[in-house]
Amino acid sequence: MQIRTVVAAALAVGVTVGVGACSGTQPQNAGGAATSTLTLGSTIAPQTFDPAGAGDANFVPYAQAAYDSLILRKPDGTFAPMLATDWKLSEDNKSITLNLRPKVTFSDGTPFDAEAAKASLEHFHDGTGPLSRELASLDSVKVVDPDTVTLTYTKPDPDILYNLSDAAGRMASPAALKNPKSLATTPVGSGPYVLNTAATVQGSTYTFTARKGYWNPELQKFAKVVFKIFPDEVSLVNALQGRQVDAANLTGADNRKAATAAGIKHLTPDDSISWMGTIFFDRTGKIVPALGDKRVRRAIAMSFNVPQIRKALMADTGVPNTQVFRQSSPGYDESLNNAYAYDVAGAKKLMAEAGYANGFDLTLPINANTTPAAIENYKNSLGALGIRVKFENLGTIPQYFAGLQSGKYAMSPAIFGAGPTDWIVINNYLVEKATWNPLHTTDPTLSKLIESYPAAAEKDHAKIIGEINKFLVDNVWFDPWLFIEEQYFVAGPVNVTLQKSQNIPSIYNYAPAGK
């Protein structure tokens, strides 16, 4: 979700680096056979290995270890052959024909062919996972011959190639698809690695071993890939320092400072990946009538002292921002970042104009990682407007996500992803059935702009996104405070290349040092 699942302790609120350090990891032999172990740390465990239910961000490398995608997305974001050797995309973005790689098998021995591709694509289309929008407009999958499929869409989709390089394009064995309960815990793909169930503890440690006979051994840089899950980022920093893991992503400012002070090398993305702030779900006043008035939403946005938040909670890191589109988007407008300047007196005036001078009651969802500083920030900021806040702890991050999607909450603190494409942002947050539009808010002006985007000429995309962006800021659908800084830390003797628009590099972007 396609929410960027970076919500962790930070709710308190293609460069390559090679690192040589003491670790249990050993480099490859000169003969090319992978003999090393790559150990990656995370605070997020995979929710499912079923491609139809998997998420993005932290979940990407888990899936890529076991599953090939139809199209490979290279570190710079360009596309290359994988299970599809080539493809032809229609000019209207309504169909694509893919020629499939022959002589590929799944880890259970089932051959990969056009029928298998059709089964995976239809399985994903019929699913309801956080990335289901990737094939939402798919109309049919036609088997042209054993090595060729044609996908036809009900309407133009400007992200067809991206989606087929992402979750929608990950191919699972047709036999495994018949047992989704088993597939959820044991992936069966054609990918470079196979889950070693005997060395895996669900929710704690996931061990993958290089698959014998894999069609592209160049992608098997390691004999073993191990994912270790930690309860919080502090534990993850300690694991990096102790060389228990080779690499990990850190979002919390204090944790990044601690890792840097310990001499752990890090990579910084060129583009903003996530924004931190507040999301308003109840834009029509269904749950909290006051939030149906955009003056109230603007007042709330104006009540947060972003410079102070940046200093006190984010260690003076992060880029002040009010927009959900990333800075590299052609529709991003720097001038909009003054829209909700901190002004308590002005905010109180707006509250009075809207008829809420005495405030109102509001329930805010939080999670087990939300810090006291974050709670105090919301309590004091909203309290200045007379808003009486009750905090409801939803538990773990997965439970928190489920709660946000339930439609029970009017607004929430959030760290959400600035999607890798503008169309992803639109489909994740703005369309009526978007994952992060749980109350299904619509607006005729916005809907018209969204409908015009897929079929528009590329030269017109910037204008359309710019108008959508301005609508969102003017109507206060979201209240971003900052683009938060994320850094990827590398402690072990591995080379790591960042992946464009991802906080976690793809599994193919790691190699033993010197390789």
N, C-alpha and C positions, 0 to 999 in steps of 0.2 A: 501497500500500500502503500493504497500503497503508501501508508505513513512510513516515514523513515524511522525505523525502530531504534532511535538513538535516545529515547526518553529513558534516562537513568538518573544518576545522582545529579546530573546537570540540571535537572528540574529545580535545583536550588536556584535556582534562579527564577602527465607522465614523467615525474622526476625519479631517478633510480638511485638508491643508496645501498652500498654494500657494507656490511658490518662484520668485522672479525672479532669474536669474543669467545670466552669460555662457555661451552654448552655441550650438551650431550649429542648435538647434531654433528654428523660427519659428512664431508663433501662426497660428491660422486666419484666413482672409480673412473680411470681414464677410458675404460672401455665403453662408457656411456650407460652402463646399467645402473639404475638408481639404487643407492645403498644407504641414503640418508633418511632422517626423520624430520619432518617439518611439524612444529608444535605451535598452534595458534591459540591465543587467549581471547575470551569474550565474556561479557556478562549476560548474553542472550543465548539461550538454548533453542534449537530448532523446534518449532511447534509441530511440524509434520514433514515427512519426506515425500508425501504425495505432491507432485508438481502442481496439481490443481488447487492445493491449499497453502502452498508455500508463500512466504513474504519476500520482501526485497531487503536491501541494505545488509544487516548482519547475517541474514539467512542465505545470501548469495553463495558464498564459498562452500557451505554445507551441500547445497544442491549441485553445484558444479563438480564437486568431487565424484559424484555418482552418475550425473546425467550430462550427456552432450546436448547442445542445442542445435537447432537446424542451421542457424547462422552464428558465427563467432563475432563478438564485439571486441575489437582490439583495444589496447590501453588508451589510444587517442580517440576512441569513440567511433572509429570507422568500422565497416563491416567486411568480413572475410568468410570464405567457405568453411563449413564444419560438416555436419551431416548432409547438408545441401551443398553440392559442388558448385552450383551456379543457379541463378534465378532470373526471372523476367517479371518486372513489376509493371502493371498497367499505368498509363498516363493519368488516369482518373483516380488512382489509389483505391480501386475497388476489387482488384484481383492480383494474385501472384502465382506463378508457376515455378516449382522448384524441382530441379534434377537432383536425385538423392544418391548418396555415396553407396556403391555396391559392396557386398562382402563384409558388412558390419553386423555384429551380433550384440545382443544384450547379455548382461552378466549371468542370466539363467539359460543361455544358449539359444534363445529365440532369435531368429533372423530379423534384422531391421530392413524394412522395405516400405513401399507406399501404403500398404494396408496397415502396417504398424504405425506409421506416421499419422494416418487418418484416425486410428483408434486413440492415440494420445491427444491429438488436437480436439477431437470431439469430447473426450473426457475432460479436458481443461475447459472447453466451452460450456459444458454442462455443470461445472463446479461453481462454487460460491465463495471461493477463497478471496483474500485481500487484493489479489491481482487479476481477478476474473475479468475486469474491464479490458484486458489486453486482447481478448477475443470476443468481446461483447457484441460486435457487429458482424461476426462471422456468420455467413449464410450456409455455406456448404464446403465440403472437402471432397474433391473428385479424384479418384485414382485413375490416372491417364494410362499408366502402364506400371509394371512392378517397381520402377525406379523414378516415377514422376507423379507429382500431385499438384493439383490446382486448387487454391483457396479463393473463394468468392465471398465478398462482403456485401452487406445490405446497403452500406453507405461508405463514402470515402474515409479511409483511415490513414492519416499522414505518418503514423508510427508503425506501419506494418513490419518494416525491417527491424526496428528496435525491439518490438514485441517478440519476434521470432528468434531474436538473440537473447531474449530474457526468459522468464518463466513459461510463457506460452509456447516457446520453441523447444523446451526440454522434453526429450522423448523417453517414455517409460515402456517397459515390456508389456505387450498386450496381455500376456498371461497374468502378470502382476496386477494389472488394472482391474482384473476380475475379483481381486481380494483387497479392496481399499484399506481395510483395517490393518492388514499386515504391511501394506505399502507405506502406511503412515509412520511406521517405526523402522522398516527395513527397505531402503530404496533398491530398485532393480532397474538400472539404466544401462546405457552403452558407454558410460563415461570412463575416465582414466583410473578410477579407484573403486573399491568395493568395501562396504561396511563390514568390519570384523565384529560380529555381534558378541563374540566371546570376550573381546577386549573393550566392549562398550558398556557404559552405564548411563542409561537414559537420564538426561538432565544434568549430567556431570562430565562425562568423558565420551567422546566419539572417535573411534579409531578406524581409519580407512587404510587399506593396503593396495599397492599397485596391482592392477588387474592384468593377468597373463593374457597375451594375445590381443591386447588393445590395439586398435587400428592405427593410432598415432602415438607411438612411444615417445616422440619428442615432447609431448605434453606431460609425460610422467617424469617430473624432475626429481621425485622423491620415492623411496620404496614404501614409505608410510607417512600419512598425514593424520595428526592427532589434534582434535579440538578440545580444549579444556574450558569449562564453564566456571566462573567465579561469582560469588554473591554480590560483589560491588566493585567499583573501579579502584578503591584503595587496595583491595586484595589483588587486583590485576596489576597495579603498579608494583606491589611487592613481588609478584611472580615474575615480572619483567626484570626487576633488580636481581632476583635470585636465579635468573636464567632458567626458570621453569618453563617459560614459553619463549618462542623466538620473536613473536610480533603480536601487536594488539592495537586496537583503536582506543583513544582516550578523548572524552568530550569535556569532562570537568576541568575547569581552569586550574584549580589547586592540584589536581592529579597530573595534569600536563606539566605544571611547574616542578612537581616533585620528580617526575620521570626525567625531565631535562636536567635538573640539578644533580641527578644521579649519573649523568653522563650517557644516558640512553639516546641513541640517534633517532631522529624523527623526520617524517615527510609531511609537508603541508600542501594541501590541494590548492590549485591555482584559482578555483572558482568556489563560491559559497555553496555549501551542501545542505545546511539545515538552518532554519530560523527558530528563534525562541520568542515566546510571548503568550498571547491568549487567542483562543479560537472561540468565536460566537457561533453556537449551533442554532440557538433559538432567535432567529432574525424576524420572526413574525409574532412573538409573544405567546406562543402556544403553552410553554411551561411557566415562564416568568413574563407576565404581560409588559413589564417595563422595558424589556429587551427588544420588544417589537418596535420601539421608537429609536431611530438611529441617533437621535440626540443623546440618549442614555448610553448607547454603545460608544459614542464619541467621548462622552464625559468619562466613562470608565477608562478608555484609552489614554485620556489626558491626565488621569490620576496617577499613572505610573511614572516615577522619576527614572527614566531610562539611563541618564548619565550616572546616577547613583547606583542603579542596579548593575551597570557595567563595572563600576569600580568595586562595589562591596561584594557582589555575588559572582562576578566573572573575572576578577583580578585584572581589570582594565583590558580585557580582550573582547573581541567581537566588534562587528561593524553595525552602527545604528541603522535601522531599516524599518520601513512600514509595509513592505511588499512581499507577496508570496511567490512571485517570479524571481528567479535568480538573477544576479547582476549581469550575466552574459546574455540574458534574454533580450531580444530586440525591442520588447515592449517595456523594459525596465526604465523608470523615469526617476532620476536622482532628485528632482524637485519635489516629488511626493513625500519624501522622507521627513518633511516638516509638518505633515498633516495633523499629527496628534501630539504636538509639543506639550511638555509638562506644564500644566496650568490648573491648579486646584480651584482657584477662584472662578476661572472660566468654566471649569467642569461643573461646579456647584450651580452656576447660572444656567447651564444647559439642563441640569437636573430639575431645577425649579420651573423652567420653561416647559419641560415635558410633564410636569405635574408630580414629580417625585422628589420634592425638596427634603422630605424626611426619609428618603431612601426606601429600601425594601429588603426582604429576606432572600438569600441566595445560597444554594448548596453547590459547593465546588468539589469535584472529584480529585483525589490525589492518589499516589501509590506508595508502596513501601519504601521507595527510595527518595521520596520527596523530603527535603531537609527542613528543619525548623526555620531556617532563614527564608526559604521560599514561602512557607506558610505565613510567616510574619510579614513578608512583603505584601502579599495579597490582603491580609487582614488589615494592615495599616493603610494601604492605598485605597481600598474600597471603603474602609471605615471612615475615611475623610469625607466621603460623599454620603455617609449615613447608611451605607449598605451593610447589612448584618450577615456575616458569612458563617456558614456551617461547613466544615470540611468532612468529607466522607472518604475514608481510606478503602480503596478497592483491592488492595493487596499487591500481588505480583504484577510485573509489567504486562504479561498476557491478560491477566484479569482486568487490569486498568484499560487496556485497549478494547477489550470486549465491552466494558462498561461505557466507554466513550461512544462505541458504535450502537449501543442499545437504544438511544433516543431518550434516555431518562434525564440527561443533564443539559442545562441551558447554555453553559459555557465551561471552558476548562483551561488550566495552564497547559502549555504544550511545547514540545520541540518537534517540529514537523519538517519534512523534507522539502527543499526547493527542488521540485522534480527535475529529472535530467532533460526532459523536453517540455515545451509549453503545453503540448497536448496532454501529457501525463498530468500536469498540474490541473488542467481543466477537468479531466476525468476523475482525478482523485478527490478533488475538493468542491467542484462547482456544479457539475451536472446534477440533475434531480436525484439520481440513484447512486451518486458517488459514495464511496466508503465513508468519507469524512464529511458527508452532508446527511447525517442520520435522520434529520427532521425533514429532509427532502424540500429544502427551500428552493423556490424558483422565482424568477423575475422576467417579464417579457423582454425587457431591453437586453438583459444579459443573455437570455436564451437565444435571441436573434443573432447576437454576436458570436456565440458559441457555434450555432448551426452554420454560420457563414465560413468558419475557419477551415474545415477539412477540404472543401472543394476550391478554396481560393488559391490564386496563383501565389507562389512563394514570395514574390515581391510585395504582396499585400498582407502577409502574415504579421509583420511588425506593427502595422497600423491597427489591425484587429486586436492583437494582444495588448497593445497600448491602451485601447479603449476599454478592454476588459479590466485591465489593471486599474485604470482610473475609476471605473465603476466600483470595484471592490474597495478601494481606499475611500472614495466619497461616501459609500454606504456602510462602511465599517463592518464588513463581513468578518474581517480578521484584525487582530492587533499585534502584528509582529513588533518586537522591540529591537532585536539584533540578529544579524547573521552570526551564528556562533562559530568559533574557530574549532576545527577538529584537526587532530594530528595523528598520524600513524607511526607508532613507535616500533623500532626494530632493534632487538637486543641480541639475537642470535646471529650466527655466521651465515646469513642468507642475503641474497639480493632481492629487493622488492621494488616493483614498478607500480606507481599509483594508477588507478583506473579512472578515467574521466567520469565525473558525475557519480562516483561511488565513494562512500566513506570507508568501505572495506575493499581492498584489491581483489580482483578475480583470482581464482585458485591457480590460473595459468601464469600469474604475474610474479610468482616466487621461483627462485632457483638457488641452489647451494652457492655460497660465496665462490667467486672465481669462475662461475659458469654463465 
